[in-house]
């Protein structure tokens, strides 16, 4: 008698993943830089293939990879025995990869550029912050790797900084790096440039980024090493004076329409006007001499930015004038007995709302009573409104290589790398089986299953503290201390 058994496994996207990894030559690239002994059941390349397939199908923690491989058609599609994917083997593979991760990423980038025909003449650079929850004491963090620390914009939460470099066509990530939580953006530019040249073998490229790309030191280094760039400059009094000196008829319309406004009527779309000026700078040469480098500066006036700046200033002025009026009415009272005290308060309000240059505060005395006046400087307001909505893009590209409209459109494409940041921080990068937070009772401080990196498998988490049996006797409530909570008179 023949007994037939039907074995059902999930296939999903495993055939497409296998085809992609074969074109990427992932197994061969990993085995070339992280070989193992011949007696090993699986090579590091095969283990990495299984981990990548798991992340792209149904992410599981390391201790659950065997069950995933048995439920999915891993052996039939990738030729990998599920029993060999135990957590000890996965851990040893990750330790081997950590020692050569820059070489592995560089080789994979080179292969991806070749296999998929990626264009790397223009690349995009940007950093984002990944906030975490937990104590993360310094003594429990591994030296030599990114440290979880408080950052400059994370508030009360610790973070790490995540850097990505993508292509201009399709925003394909070709390089990424995790930095300490307190790392500034400008401190990563030169390191990223050197990594792209050393590991990814990108020699001739233009780096597109935000205003944090071009510090004075980074600008000199990029020009000296022959790396092109396109980024906005920080506002300075010299740039403000240069923009005010441009005649209105010199600002020509730029034919750029964002995808967000492409469905709007022409009269409701944002308008852009620009003016190009050439700049000649002297940079040091690699031979020890000097050479002249011509740059382009594109002054852009955006109607959307202009309206937003004026709307925000009007709102701040209304709030500040309301607060100042109350202070002026109380000068000479017990709240503001002297005019100097009221003046200090008014100046603090103006400084908080960034209106110090627009108002003039004076102190005087009328009939023996102190008074304070706060007058608007109309000339200063007119000058600030004339500067609303403008910014300056600087690039190493010549006028023959890119028109003003093309430069603006290329820089406006930075939203693509922002979407890559969102994808990297989304569910595939942090699956639900891993918990990145400590409970209110701080069980992780004394839990032997808690990992040093702060990521705790859900299976090792202790259950939540059960509620007391509401059917049984309840503990007596603590008597209330202090006076009763009465409403205070206004």
ZINOR-V781987 format. One line per field, one symbol per residue. ss: DSSP state (H for helix, E for strand, - for the rest). Layout:
BEGIN
ss: ???
END
This chain:
BEGIN
ss: ---------E---HHHHHHHHHHH-HHHHHHHH----------HHHHHHHHHHHHHH----HHHHHHHHHHE-HHHHH---HHH--HHHHHHHHHHHHH-HHHHHHHHHHHHHHHH-----EEEEEEEEEEE-----HHH--------EE-------EEEEEEEEEE-----EEEEEEE-----HHHHHHHHHHHHHH-------EEE--HHH--HHHHHHHHHH--EEEEE----HHHHHHHH---HHH-EE-----HHH----HHH---EEEEEEEEEEEEE-----EEEEEEEEEEEEEHHHHHHHHHHHHHHHHHHHHHHHHHHH-E----E--HHHHHHHHHHHHHH---HHHEEEEEEEE--EEEEEEEE-HHHHHHHHH---EEEEEE--------HHHHHHHHH--HHHHHHHHHH--HHH----EE-------HHH----------EEHHH------------------------------
END
